[in-house]
Amino acid sequence: MANKTVSVSGERGLAASPSHSTSKRWRRWLRGDMVLAVLVLLPSIIAVGIFIYGFIGWTFYISVSDWKSSTPDFTFVGLKNWTRLINDRRFQMDLRNHLFYAIGFISQCIIIGFTLATLLDQKIKGEALFRTMFIFPFAVSGIVTGVTWQWLMQPATGINLLFAKIGMGWFRPTWHANIEYGIWAVSIAAAWQFSGYVMALYLAGLRGIPAELREAAAIDGAGTWATYRYIIVPLLMPVTFTVFVLTGMNSIRIFDVVAALGGPGPGNSIDSLALNMFQTTFGAYRFSLGAAISSVMMLLAIFLVVPYLMSLSRETER
């Protein structure tokens, strides 16, 4: 009997202990906090589900329908539009343009952005002014960038006039009007706009590297080149991967700069998938074919987004 009494009193003491009551309060608080978080985020979740993923699904559905006029026609035709698109000469030229544009645009942004960030990381005087000047083009719209560079790339004015003034009058490229390398000229205009943003990303990465690592490398006798090659550049690989994804996404959805430069250009030399989709859908009223082009753009974007999300997931698990 005495043992039972002690046991019961011990259980009561355990139930009334401060740690037990605290854990119960924490569980109640977590439940209430989760409910509140779900209620706050629910409108955004519904909006994203409808206006992003819902419309993505709708676009894929339209791409397999027979809607090719101003009158909606949802007759299922399978992959007919996709087959027609693959055999289309303009679509094939667009894929070629995007490949060349991506190579030029990504490489320019990484090289220029990293170089500017490295120079600003030297704690130069007027750093804030130079940082603002470098990132200012990113605040300019793509249409303004395209119009500006359309004038700069005129054969008789702009950059060619500058070349003539410094004794290089023999160098008079036609820039974006050239059938062979016109898309490379478009990448120059776009890189001018986006390199400042890449510079800001690299500068933040450089400022996040501990000074002790550079000091240790200097003590070990490593010069500037060796320090950047074996320490700084490897530590900036996550930033470089982020830059690659962002510039790659921009390469897929390029539209405003091309339109301002007078795209699609001679022989579709500076055409893009986005411009092709816009003209096909809203100019020729071939909505199904335009939806197929949009679907191709989304599939290309998946090849960039999925590896990026996987890398973020691995970093979170660490």
C-alpha angles and dihedrals in degrees: 000000000000091000092054091050092052091047094051093046089048091053091049090050091050092049091050095044116124093238093055094049090046092054090050091052090049091051091050091047093049092049091049092044092051092049091050092048092051092049092049094046097039096087091050092046091051092046092049091046093052105033098037113024094025092053091044089057090045090053092053089048092052090049090065095045132086099245103142104141140045088276114080115245117180096181109144112242100166116219094342093116092045091052091048090049094052091052093046114112094213093052091051090051090050092055090050091049093050091051093052092040092051092050093050098039098046095045093047093048093049095045097042095039094049092045093051091046091051092051093048091047089067089079093243123181114269092022092152091054094049091045090054092047093051096047096041095088088061088064090056117091121247091245091057090047092051094048091048094050092043087065094041091053097050109125094232100038142028117031095002089055089053090051089052091051092056094048099266097111089136089068104079110145120181090225114193092008091065116103095212105043103013093113090056088058089053089054090055092056093046093046090052088059099043104036093081091060091049088050090056091052093050092044090054089050093049092049089052094059110099114247089225090072092056091045091050091050091050091050090052089055099255114153127217094272094049092046092054094042100048103026117018101038094048091048089051094054093103089054091047090051090051090049090049092053094046095047091043091054089049089052090057098047099039108144117126098058092047092048092049091049090057100262147214082045130192110333089358087287095153098026121133136198092248093053091045090051092049095050094042094049104037100022103042096023091229094142097168093053091045089051089052090054090049090050091053089052091052092049090052090050091053090062088061101036099048096056089045093052090046091054091050090050092052091049090051092051090053 
